[in-house]
Amino acid sequence: MALLTSSASNELTAPPPEEWVIEPRGRSAWSQLREVWTYRRLFGYFGKRSVERRYRNTVLGPAWLIIRPVFPIAVRTLVFGGVLGVNSPGVPYFLFTMVGSSVWDLFSGCLMWSTRSLQLNRGFIGRLYFPRVIVPAATMALAFLNFLIMLGIMAVALGYYYYTDHRLYLAPPGNMLWALGAVIVSATLALGIGLWTSPMNAQYRDVRFTLSYILEFWALLTPVMYPLSHIPAKYHWIVFLNPLAGVVQAFKWGVLGIEELNVTAFVIDIGITLLVLLSGLWYFTRVESQAVDRS
């Protein structure tokens, strides 16, 4: 009896188990930037992880890297260029669609992968602390890989049309800066939106499903598969209310030297992108831990 009493007494007086709380060292923007730089190698880890997981356990494997971007463009060319007879301004329709689709697919791919990033890597990020903002940014690597593949296909198409039409459908080198700016703005805007949607998707899968439908409708509102000249000039200002319209137009101008380059719309798109990115960072840093822990 004495032994039982002594054992019970020890249990009552034993200190509670030590608790570990995983949280960032500081909330200031500068401290978070320093942490992101400290853990910068994780960008490569999560980027490689997203690519490998995408085509794991598939028969065709890396061949899907070519099939996935090419097949939708072939369908768009057949439907819009062949069946509906949509004309392109001074360039073959396949090339027109390829250029517009490449920057749009970069945006939509970056947005979808950043949205799914926390949910896909939940098991890893729940075990140790690092700046979780790295995950949405690094997971966009697959979208950039698809974009590079599309650029390669675009180069082959340019060579083919140069051989058959004896004409190089390519803008002057100075225009390429607009194309580069369009790529940066599209990816940054996708990341900014993804910082809002990724914590939500970590708790509610409906976010990803809803976003896929929104992107399909958004693509129809963006001059990707049709030229802006098909819309009456008095309605162009309505088109440019879409922040992706100015980006797609700038990319077409930068690569092919076609379509209307609306500098004012592009500058406004940059402002919208910065606003979305900064607000996304503010929101993400405040809800990231709760989103992962409750998912």
C-alpha positions as CSV (number, residue, x, y, z in Angstrom):
1,M,0.0,0.0,0.0
2,A,2.9,2.3,0.8
3,L,4.4,1.7,-2.6
4,L,1.2,2.5,-4.4
5,T,0.8,5.7,-2.3
6,S,4.4,6.7,-3.2
7,S,3.9,6.0,-6.9
8,A,0.7,8.1,-7.0
9,S,2.5,10.9,-5.1
10,N,5.3,10.9,-7.7
11,E,2.8,11.1,-10.6
12,L,1.1,14.0,-8.9
13,T,4.3,15.9,-8.4
14,A,5.9,15.0,-11.7
15,P,6.4,18.1,-14.0
16,P,4.2,18.3,-17.0
17,P,5.7,17.1,-20.3
18,E,7.6,19.8,-22.2
19,E,5.6,21.5,-25.0
20,W,7.2,22.6,-28.3
21,V,5.7,25.5,-30.2
22,I,6.7,26.0,-33.8
23,E,6.5,29.6,-34.8
24,P,8.5,32.2,-36.7
25,R,11.2,34.1,-34.8
26,G,9.8,37.5,-35.7
27,R,6.8,39.1,-37.4
28,S,8.5,42.1,-39.1
29,A,8.9,42.0,-42.8
30,W,12.7,42.3,-42.6
31,S,13.0,39.3,-40.2
32,Q,10.8,37.2,-42.5
33,L,12.9,38.1,-45.5
34,R,16.1,37.1,-43.7
35,E,14.5,33.8,-42.8
36,V,13.5,33.2,-46.4
37,W,17.1,33.8,-47.5
38,T,18.3,31.5,-44.8
39,Y,16.1,28.6,-46.0
40,R,16.5,29.5,-49.7
41,R,17.7,25.9,-50.5
42,L,14.2,24.7,-49.8
43,F,13.1,26.4,-53.0
44,G,15.0,23.8,-55.0
45,Y,13.7,21.0,-52.8
46,F,10.0,21.8,-53.1
47,G,10.4,22.7,-56.8
48,K,11.9,19.3,-57.6
49,R,9.4,17.6,-55.3
50,S,6.5,19.1,-57.2
51,V,7.8,18.0,-60.6
52,E,8.6,14.4,-59.5
53,R,5.3,13.9,-57.7
54,R,3.3,15.1,-60.8
55,Y,4.3,12.2,-63.0
56,R,5.2,9.5,-60.5
57,N,3.6,6.1,-61.2
58,T,2.7,7.0,-64.8
59,V,3.4,4.9,-67.8
60,L,4.5,7.7,-70.1
61,G,6.4,9.5,-67.3
62,P,8.3,12.6,-68.5
63,A,6.5,12.4,-71.9
64,W,3.6,14.1,-70.2
65,L,5.7,17.2,-69.9
66,I,5.3,17.5,-73.7
67,I,1.8,16.1,-74.0
68,R,0.1,18.3,-71.4
69,P,1.0,21.7,-72.9
70,V,0.8,20.7,-76.6
71,F,-2.6,18.9,-76.5
72,P,-4.7,21.9,-75.3
73,I,-3.1,24.2,-77.8
74,A,-3.8,21.7,-80.6
75,V,-7.5,21.5,-79.5
76,R,-7.8,25.3,-79.3
77,T,-6.2,25.7,-82.8
78,L,-8.7,23.1,-84.2
79,V,-11.8,24.6,-82.6
80,F,-11.1,28.3,-82.9
81,G,-8.9,28.4,-85.9
82,G,-10.5,25.6,-87.9
83,V,-14.1,25.3,-86.9
84,L,-14.9,28.8,-85.8
85,G,-12.5,30.4,-88.4
86,V,-10.9,32.9,-86.0
87,N,-8.3,34.9,-87.9
88,S,-5.0,36.0,-86.5
89,P,-3.4,39.4,-87.4
90,G,-0.5,38.6,-89.8
91,V,0.7,35.4,-88.3
92,P,-0.4,31.7,-88.5
93,Y,-3.2,31.0,-86.1
94,F,-1.2,28.1,-84.4
95,L,1.6,30.5,-83.6
96,F,-0.8,33.1,-82.4
97,T,-2.5,30.7,-80.1
98,M,0.8,29.2,-78.9
99,V,2.1,32.7,-77.8
100,G,-1.0,33.8,-76.1
101,S,-1.6,30.4,-74.4
102,S,2.0,30.2,-73.1
103,V,1.8,33.2,-70.8
104,W,-1.8,32.4,-69.8
105,D,-1.0,28.8,-69.0
106,L,2.0,30.1,-67.0
107,F,-0.4,32.2,-64.9
108,S,-3.1,29.6,-64.4
109,G,-0.5,26.9,-63.7
110,C,1.3,29.0,-61.1
111,L,-2.0,29.9,-59.5
112,M,-3.3,26.3,-59.3
113,W,0.0,24.8,-58.0
114,S,0.5,27.6,-55.4
115,T,-3.1,27.1,-54.3
116,R,-2.5,23.4,-53.7
117,S,1.0,23.8,-52.2
118,L,0.2,23.7,-48.5
119,Q,-2.2,20.8,-48.9
120,L,0.2,18.7,-51.0
121,N,3.1,19.3,-48.5
122,R,1.2,19.3,-45.3
123,G,3.0,16.2,-43.8
124,F,6.4,17.8,-44.3
125,I,5.7,21.4,-43.1
126,G,3.9,20.1,-40.0
127,R,7.1,18.5,-38.7
128,L,9.5,21.5,-38.6
129,Y,9.6,25.2,-38.9
130,F,10.7,27.1,-41.9
131,P,9.2,30.2,-43.7
132,R,6.1,28.5,-45.2
133,V,5.8,31.2,-47.9
134,I,8.6,29.3,-49.7
135,V,6.1,26.5,-50.4
136,P,3.6,28.3,-52.6
137,A,6.5,30.0,-54.5
138,A,8.6,26.9,-55.0
139,T,5.6,24.7,-56.0
140,M,5.1,26.9,-59.1
141,A,8.2,25.3,-60.6
142,L,6.1,22.8,-62.6
143,A,4.3,25.7,-64.3
144,F,7.6,27.3,-65.2
145,L,8.9,24.0,-66.6
146,N,5.8,23.8,-68.8
147,F,6.4,27.3,-69.9
148,L,10.0,26.6,-71.0
149,I,8.8,23.5,-72.9
150,M,6.2,25.7,-74.7
151,L,8.9,28.2,-75.6
152,G,10.9,25.3,-77.1
153,I,7.8,24.2,-79.1
154,M,7.3,27.9,-80.1
155,A,10.9,28.0,-81.4
156,V,10.3,24.9,-83.5
157,A,7.1,26.4,-84.9
158,L,9.0,29.6,-85.8
159,G,11.6,27.6,-87.6
160,Y,8.9,25.6,-89.5
161,Y,7.1,28.7,-90.7
162,Y,10.3,30.3,-91.7
163,Y,11.1,27.3,-93.8
164,T,7.6,27.2,-95.4
165,D,6.6,30.9,-95.6
166,H,10.2,32.3,-95.8
167,R,9.3,34.7,-93.1
168,L,10.4,35.0,-89.5
169,Y,7.4,35.8,-87.4
170,L,9.4,37.3,-84.6
171,A,9.4,40.8,-83.1
172,P,12.5,43.0,-83.0
173,P,14.9,42.2,-80.1
174,G,13.9,45.4,-78.3
175,N,10.3,44.1,-77.9
176,M,11.5,41.1,-75.9
177,L,11.7,43.3,-72.8
178,W,7.9,43.6,-72.9
179,A,7.6,39.8,-73.1
180,L,9.9,39.4,-70.1
181,G,7.9,41.9,-68.1
182,A,4.7,40.1,-69.0
183,V,6.1,36.8,-67.7
184,I,7.2,38.4,-64.4
185,V,3.9,40.2,-63.9
186,S,1.8,37.0,-64.7
187,A,3.8,34.8,-62.3
188,T,3.9,37.4,-59.5
189,L,0.1,38.0,-59.8
190,A,-0.5,34.2,-59.6
191,L,1.7,34.0,-56.5
192,G,-0.1,36.9,-54.9
193,I,-3.5,35.3,-55.4
194,G,-2.1,31.9,-54.4
195,L,-1.0,33.4,-51.0
196,W,-4.7,34.0,-50.4
197,T,-6.0,30.8,-51.7
198,S,-3.4,28.3,-50.4
199,P,-4.4,28.6,-46.7
200,M,-8.1,28.4,-47.7
201,N,-7.5,25.3,-49.8
202,A,-5.5,23.6,-47.0
203,Q,-8.8,23.6,-45.0
204,Y,-11.4,23.4,-47.8
205,R,-10.8,21.5,-51.0
206,D,-13.7,23.4,-52.6
207,V,-11.3,26.3,-53.2
208,R,-9.3,24.4,-55.8
209,F,-12.4,23.0,-57.5
210,T,-14.0,26.5,-57.7
211,L,-10.8,28.1,-58.8
212,S,-10.5,25.7,-61.8
213,Y,-13.9,26.8,-63.1
214,I,-13.1,30.5,-62.5
215,L,-9.9,30.1,-64.6
216,E,-11.8,28.5,-67.4
217,F,-14.2,31.5,-67.5
218,W,-11.3,34.0,-67.0
219,A,-9.5,32.5,-70.0
220,L,-12.5,33.3,-72.2
221,L,-12.5,36.9,-71.1
222,T,-8.8,37.2,-71.9
223,P,-7.6,37.7,-75.5
224,V,-5.7,34.5,-75.7
225,M,-7.5,32.5,-78.4
226,Y,-8.8,35.6,-80.3
227,P,-7.2,38.9,-81.3
228,L,-8.3,42.1,-79.6
229,S,-9.2,43.5,-83.0
230,H,-12.2,41.2,-83.0
231,I,-13.7,43.4,-80.3
232,P,-15.0,46.9,-81.2
233,A,-12.5,49.6,-80.2
234,K,-15.0,51.4,-78.0
235,Y,-15.1,48.3,-75.7
236,H,-11.3,47.8,-75.4
237,W,-11.3,49.7,-72.0
238,I,-13.7,47.0,-70.7
239,V,-11.3,44.3,-71.8
240,F,-8.4,45.9,-70.1
241,L,-10.2,45.9,-66.8
242,N,-9.1,42.3,-66.8
243,P,-5.5,42.5,-65.4
244,L,-4.4,39.6,-67.6
245,A,-5.5,41.3,-70.8
246,G,-2.7,43.8,-70.7
247,V,-0.2,41.1,-69.8
248,V,-1.2,38.8,-72.6
249,Q,-1.1,41.7,-75.1
250,A,2.3,42.8,-73.9
251,F,3.6,39.2,-74.4
252,K,2.2,39.0,-77.9
253,W,3.8,42.3,-78.7
254,G,7.1,41.3,-77.2
255,V,7.3,38.0,-79.1
256,L,5.5,38.5,-82.4
257,G,5.2,42.3,-82.6
258,I,1.4,42.0,-83.1
259,E,-1.7,43.3,-81.4
260,E,-2.2,46.4,-79.4
261,L,0.4,47.4,-76.8
262,N,-1.5,49.3,-74.1
263,V,1.2,50.8,-71.9
264,T,-1.3,52.4,-69.5
265,A,-3.1,49.1,-69.0
266,F,0.2,47.3,-68.4
267,V,1.3,49.8,-65.8
268,I,-2.0,49.5,-64.0
269,D,-1.6,45.7,-64.1
270,I,1.8,46.1,-62.3
271,G,0.1,48.2,-59.6
272,I,-2.7,45.6,-59.2
273,T,-0.1,42.9,-59.0
274,L,2.0,44.6,-56.3
275,L,-1.2,45.3,-54.3
276,V,-2.3,41.7,-54.5
277,L,1.2,40.4,-53.6
278,L,1.6,42.6,-50.6
279,S,-1.9,41.9,-49.3
280,G,-1.4,38.2,-49.9
281,L,1.9,38.2,-47.9
282,W,0.1,40.0,-45.1
283,Y,-2.8,37.5,-45.1
284,F,-0.6,34.4,-45.5
285,T,1.8,35.2,-42.6
286,R,-1.2,35.5,-40.3
287,V,-3.1,32.4,-41.1
288,E,-0.5,29.9,-42.4
289,S,0.0,28.0,-39.1
290,Q,-3.7,27.7,-38.3
291,A,-4.5,26.6,-41.9
292,V,-2.0,23.8,-41.8
293,D,-2.8,22.6,-38.3
294,R,-6.5,22.4,-39.0
295,S,-6.2,20.8,-42.4
